[in-house]
Amino acid sequence: MALKVKLVKSTIGSKKDQIATVAALGLKKIGDESIQPDNASTQGKIKKVVHLVEVSEA
């Protein structure tokens, strides 16, 4: 399985580690989407920035 992650809110004002996590997910600006594997590592990243992203099944 894979997850489609979309950045829906700006990272302006977010903590540095959250900005780095968004970048690690392959997202740069609002509206960017990336396909990520559904594993524990990705789930942890998403949980850290859940308020900034939208997740759906790919």
C-alpha positions as CSV (number, residue, x, y, z in Angstrom):
1,M,0.0,0.0,0.0
2,A,1.0,3.6,-0.5
3,L,-0.2,6.9,0.9
4,K,-0.7,10.1,-1.0
5,V,0.4,13.1,1.1
6,K,-0.6,16.6,0.2
7,L,0.6,19.8,1.8
8,V,-2.5,21.9,2.5
9,K,-1.2,24.5,5.0
10,S,1.9,26.7,5.0
11,T,4.9,25.8,7.1
12,I,5.5,29.5,8.0
13,G,5.5,29.8,11.8
14,S,6.1,26.0,12.2
15,K,8.9,24.6,14.3
16,K,12.2,23.7,12.5
17,D,11.7,20.0,13.0
18,Q,8.2,20.2,11.5
19,I,9.5,22.0,8.4
20,A,12.3,19.4,8.1
21,T,9.7,16.6,8.3
22,V,7.5,18.2,5.6
23,A,10.7,18.4,3.4
24,A,11.5,14.8,4.2
25,L,8.0,13.8,2.9
26,G,9.0,15.5,-0.4
27,L,6.7,18.5,0.0
28,K,7.9,22.1,-0.7
29,K,4.9,24.4,-1.3
30,I,1.1,24.3,-0.7
31,G,-0.6,21.9,-3.1
32,D,2.5,19.6,-3.6
33,E,1.7,15.9,-3.4
34,S,4.0,12.9,-2.9
35,I,3.5,9.2,-2.8
36,Q,5.0,7.6,0.3
37,P,5.1,3.9,1.4
38,D,2.7,3.0,4.2
39,N,5.2,2.0,6.9
40,A,6.0,2.9,10.5
41,S,8.5,5.6,9.5
42,T,6.1,7.4,7.2
43,Q,3.3,7.1,9.7
44,G,5.5,8.8,12.3
45,K,6.3,11.7,10.0
46,I,2.7,12.2,9.1
47,K,1.7,12.2,12.8
48,K,4.2,14.9,13.5
49,V,2.7,17.3,10.8
50,V,-0.9,16.0,10.7
51,H,-2.1,19.6,11.0
52,L,-0.3,20.6,7.8
53,V,-1.0,17.7,5.5
54,E,-3.9,15.7,4.0
55,V,-3.5,12.0,3.6
56,S,-5.3,9.6,1.3
57,E,-4.8,6.1,-0.1
58,A,-2.8,6.1,-3.4
